[in-house]
Amino acid sequence: MADIPCLACGKIVWGDRGLSMHSKRWCPYKKSADESLLREYRERTAAKEVELERLRCLQEEEDAERHRVEQEREALHMQRLTEFTNLGFDGPDSGESVERRPSGLPRRNQRLPKRYRDELPVAPIPPPVAHVPDEWDGPQNSTPYEADTMDEAEISPGSSNSESPLITVRCTHHNRYGMFREYQGAFPTYDPESSSHLGQLCDSHDLEQGEGEADDMYPRFGTSLRAIRDNYFKPFLNVTVWRLMGWFYSGSNQKSIDDLNNLVHNVILAEDFSRTDLQDFVASRELKRLDESTIFTSDLWHTASVTIRLPCEKVKVPEERAPEFHVEGLHYRKLTEVIKSAFAETSAKEYNAMPYKLYWQPDDDAPTERVFSEVYTADVMLEEHERIKGQPHDCSLETVVAGVMIWSDSTHLANFGNAALWPIYLFLGNQSKYICAKPNAFAAHHLAYIPKLPDTIQDYYKKIFGTSATAAVLTHCKWEVMQAIWKFLLDDDFINAYEHGMVIEFPDGVSRRVFPRLLTYSADYPEKTLLATLKFLGRSPCPCCLVQKNTIFNLGAKKDRYIRRKTERVDDERRHISIENTCKAIFKFGRSVLSTAVENILGMLSATPTRNAFSEKLSKFGLNFFRLFVPDFMHEFELGVWKAILTHLIRIIYEVGDNCIQEFKRRFRLMPTFGRGTIRKFSNNVSDLSKLAARDFEDILQSLKDYSQNRSTASS
């Protein structure tokens, strides 16, 4: 214990106990210290009472003021209620009773908050469309519209039209969302959105239907079914047999109670069902009649073979004299016939004949913003349209760009066995993506079915060269097969149409000259490398730029964006010379496909020693085929990035333990369905990830996204 001084007299005492005894008994200033403390206590108490009295007075004044305001507000309310009652208003219609609130005022309609409102989409106000004759002079010579129906502005951005240095920019009026279109030259002579309705954009039984939409199902299949609109039961002899065979092929292989009900109500009880038509019925004969039917003769399919040259290491022979191998089984339709058939269908009334720019301006004082929504609003479509208009033509018909979009993907047909197909589909960018997404729109046109490299190539190769083909040679042959198929499909008729166009009569009865243009090619990454003649996951794996594999981790950074733009792949003369030199080294000098000579030439480009079909056929028209390959959302995100993330999340849940994975499975099993196929029932365990299609991964993503959003909203 330490010495402690007394604060009153200054005497030093020993410890706290000594200080306490000194202060109570022996300190000479004990009495004055007590009086000082008592005085300070009384002063503090008095000040506190004064402050409480002041606060009480302020509260009374505030209460009095609040009471006065409430009285004035109630008096004003009663005055207005009396005035409203004296008006004698009894509802929006005379004699109609109005439900009132307890205050006497009419009950107002409650509106949902803006985030819960389901407002239907509204297209921009369509431009005025006038009928023009078959011989149309174009927007430079005639303008079939009145000046007061449009907003015009003369600009000169370097027009490709040699006849006039100025381009007339014409805009439609704003719709209620502030959307409007901008056309260059003139308004289109045919606009499909002027007569569009909501039933064309989405699939629901509760939406309005356009005139004749119910009868448009058969024409959507192609021009071949137009012949059977009246005799729809062809190739069968009568309606009764047609209904019976239709029931036989519908449903499952094992007939159920629903199939039996379908047989009774839709076949036997049908008004056009007749027992006499089944007197001589033989099922095998009707099936043979169906197999021999020619109702699809207008959409002819052809079968052909393609030829490739076989290389062999240390065998020196010019390429034109190298052994040939024929790959059979290419089922295809001519590109020009597919495009003509598409424009001849009734669904062609939904095609946009002229591209435009779409803008959004919320109010008059706000700046306009460009909206990219469809292919026919993209810059590439506008550039092709202006380029074609600027070319000299002997024909005076209106020119239309047919935006060709290609899809292809190899798919298995069964869970067991090797049955597979490799189809190529064609879509037209002139049609809205909302219509293309509807299954019953039949917007996809089958173009071809790609054959795979047969196993008999090994027998043929050993017979010719006396040795089996290496893995590198077989891979090279697969590259050659893909390019040979596209060289075959891009035939002379298509190249002629690409350059000079082809005359097609549109649904409005006006003939126009249509120029097909390849705009996009969508496929998974392995197939992109085949089409772009690149090595799979090579040194520069991207089909659009030359970014090195070891710098992919910089994805998303400004530096990465700059490098991608600077190193964009270009189909130039330098690349053509490199490919020719490698082909000469492989065939004429007998070098291996994987030799150092080939790698030194094409290594930095990650290219394969194969001539590209799109380059040989279309590079003279200024096409850079590397720009065709657009991102594939299904393969690259749903089956790529998202699948990898989901797998990682499930591994984390397994690692946590404590029945977390069982709770994860249970919550997905309890997830209800949503919409017509938007989110389906999760019957199997999600954590197993077994036999899931891309749509299943999409449903899982949507469910987890909504769950995480609800959790974050609840926590906030």
Buried (B, 14 or more C-beta within 10 A) or exposed (E): EEEBEBEBBEBEBEEEEBBEEBBEEEBEBBEEBEEEEEEEEEEEEEEEEEEEEEEEEEEEEEEEEEEEEEEEEEEEEEEEEEEEEEEEEEEEEEEEEEEEEEEEEBEEEEEEEEEEEEEEEEBBBBBBBEEBEEEBEBBEEEBBBEEEEBEEEEEEEEBBBEEEEEBBBBBBEBBEBBBBBBBBBBBBBBBBBEEBEBBBBBBEEEEEEEEEEEEBEBBBBBBBBBEBEEEEBBBBBBBBBBBBBBBBEEBEEEBEEEBEEBBEEBBEEEEEBEEEBEEEEEEEEBEEBBEEEEBEEBBEEEEBEBEBBBBBBEBEBEEEEBBEBEBEEBBBBBBBBBBBBBBBBBBBBBBBBBBBBBBBBEEEEEEBEEBEEBBBBBEBBBBBBBBBBEBEEEEEBBBBBBBBBBBBBBEEEEEEEEEEEBBBBBBBBBBBEBBBEBEEBBBBBBBBBBBEBBEEBEEBBEEBBEEEBBEBBBBBBBBBBBBBBBBBBBBEEBBEBBEEBBEBBBBBEBBBBBBBBBBBBBBBBEBBBBBBBBBEEBBBBBBBBBBBEEEEEBEEEEEBEEBBEEBBBEBEEEBBEBBEBBBBBBBBEBBBBBBEBBBEBBBBBBBBBBBBBBBBBBBEEEBBBBBBBBEBEBBBBBBBEBBEEBEEEBEEBEEEEEEEBEEBBEBBEEBEEEEEEEBEEBEBBBBEBEEBEBBBBBBBBBBBEEEEEEEEEEEE
